[in-house]
Amino acid sequence: MVKIRPCLDVFIAKHPAYIPLKKTFYKFLKPIVMQKKSTLALAITLCLFFSYEARSQNWQSLFEPIFEQADSTTRDSFLLDLSVLSEDPEVDGIDWQDVYDGFFSINLSPNVFLQPIDSFNVEWSAGQDTLNNMLGNSDLGPADSTEVVNEYDRLNGIWLNSLDTFNNALATYEGPVTFDSDAIEEGSERYDKFTGLRKQSMHILERSWERALDGTEPKGIGDLMEVFNTTFSSIFDLELAFGLENGTFNYYNEFYAASAKVIRVGSMPQMDQTWEAKWSAHATFFNVEPNQVNETTNIPLGLNPLRYGGDFTFMFNPALGRMRTGGQFRLYTSLGIAIDSYVPPHRDPANPKTANNVGKTTGYGPEVGTGFIINTDAVTFYTYASKAYGGIAKCPGYEYNAEAIHAGLRFGDKLHLRYDLGKASWAPEDYKQTSYNRFTVGLKIDALYR
C-alpha cells in the first residue's frame, strides 16, 4: 500500500505555505489509500489538491466579469442545486453505444450533409427578431442592449463571410465520420478503472467553483462589454458551428417531431491540457409544413425558433499514460452552468388561457460531466456523459432536468465535429420534454476575436 504520510510530509517540507492545510489533505486522501489506489492515482490526486487553489484563483481573475453576472440569489441556488445533483450524478437513461453508433453513421460527403451550406439568412433574421423582443422585455440598460445587438450583428457578418471556408473544409473531410473503435474500447476500459479519481476530480471542481464565486462580487446581469471581451478573447480557441437537431417533443397534450437547423458559437475545446474552460451558445430553428404537425399541435406554420441554450464550464483532464492502440489517455471531468430554453409558445386558439403565452421556458442550473479523451497527433477524440439540474426562470417550484452523452472529434487546429444524444424536461411529469440528437460541424475562425 502507498504510504501517504511520508509522501505528504515531503511535499509540505518543500511547500511550507500548505502547512495549515496538512490535516485537511490527509483526511481527504486517506480513503484513497484505504481503497488501495495506485501510486499514479495518489500522485494525481495530490497534484489536484496542491494545484486547485492556484487554479481557482486564476479562474477568478480570468473570468471575473462572467462570475459577476450571478447575483447572491443565483449563487445560492447554484450551490444548492449542485448539492442535489451531486447525490445522483450518473446518466442512466442513455446508452454510450447508441452515441457512438449515431456519431459514426454520419457522412460528410457532398449532398449528404447540408451541402452546399446555405446562408441561414432566414434563421439569423428570426433570431434577431427574438433577441429584440427579449431585450425589450428585459431589465438591461440601453448600453448593454446595444452591446448585445452589435455582437449579434458582428457574428452574423462573420458567418456570412465564412461560408466558403465551411464548404472547403467539408470538401476536405468528406466521407463517413470515423475513429479507431479499438481505441474507444480501450479508453472505456481505462475509464472504468478510475472511479475513485473521478469522484475526487469532481470534488475539486466543486470547491474551485465555490472559491471563484466567493472571490467575485455578485453584481447580477450587466456590463456585458466586459463579458464579451472575455468570452471572445485569446483565452479560448473560438469556433462557429452549424448542424442539425432531430427530436421528439411533448408539450402537455401535444406531441410532435422536429428536424431543426443549428447555429452555435463558442470555444472549440482543446482537450489536450489538464485544466481548461469552455463556453458555447446555440440556437435551433425548424420549419413547420402543413403536413408536419397534427391538428392538435399549436405551433404556427413556417419558420419557428425551437431551442436556445448555452453553457460555461471548467474541465479537469489529467493525462494518465499512453494507450496500447496509440495516443494519450486523459480522464475528462467537468462542472459548469447550463441554460436551455424551449421556445415555442403553444398558443391554442380554442383556449383563451394560452393567448398570452410567450414561450421561452428557460431551465438553468449546474451541469456535471465525466468521460475520457484520446489525444493522437492527427486527431483528438472525446466522449462524456453530462447531467444538469436546476430551476425554471419565473416558475418557482418547477425543475429543469437534463442528461446527455456526447462524442466529438477535433482535427488539429481546424475542424470540430460534435454529436449529442440527450433528453431534457422543463415541467413536472415531463409535460415539457424532449428527446433529441444533435450534430454540428465547427471551424476555428480567427475573426471571432474582439
Sequence and secondary structure as in RCSB ss.txt:
>XXXX:A:sequence
MVKIRPCLDVFIAKHPAYIPLKKTFYKFLKPIVMQKKSTLALAITLCLFFSYEARSQNWQSLFEPIFEQADSTTR
DSFLLDLSVLSEDPEVDGIDWQDVYDGFFSINLSPNVFLQPIDSFNVEWSAGQDTLNNMLGNSDLGPADSTEVVN
EYDRLNGIWLNSLDTFNNALATYEGPVTFDSDAIEEGSERYDKFTGLRKQSMHILERSWERALDGTEPKGIGDLM
EVFNTTFSSIFDLELAFGLENGTFNYYNEFYAASAKVIRVGSMPQMDQTWEAKWSAHATFFNVEPNQVNETTNIP
LGLNPLRYGGDFTFMFNPALGRMRTGGQFRLYTSLGIAIDSYVPPHRDPANPKTANNVGKTTGYGPEVGTGFIIN
TDAVTFYTYASKAYGGIAKCPGYEYNAEAIHAGLRFGDKLHLRYDLGKASWAPEDYKQTSYNRFTVGLKIDALYR
>XXXX:A:secstr
   HHHHHHHHHHH GGGGGGHHHHHHHHHHHHHTT  HHHHHHHHHHHHHHHHHHHHHHHHSHHHHTTS HHHH
HHHHHHHHHHHHS    SS HHHHHHHHTT B STTTSS S    HHHHHHHHHHHHHHHHTS   HHHHHHHHH
HHHHHHHHHHHTHHHHHHHHHHT SB    HHHHHHHHHHHHTTHHHHHHHHHHHHHHHHHHHHTS    S  HH
HHHHHHTSTTS EEEEEEEEEEEEEETTEEEEEEEEEEEEEE    SSSEEEEEEEEEEEEEE TTTS TT    
SEEEEEEEEEEEEEEE  EEEE TTSSEEEEEEEEEEEEEEE      TT GGGTT    EEEEEEEEEEEEEEE
 SSEEEEEEEEEEEEEETT TT EEEEEEEEEEEEETTTEEEEEEEEEEE SGGGSEEEEEEEEEEEEE GGG  
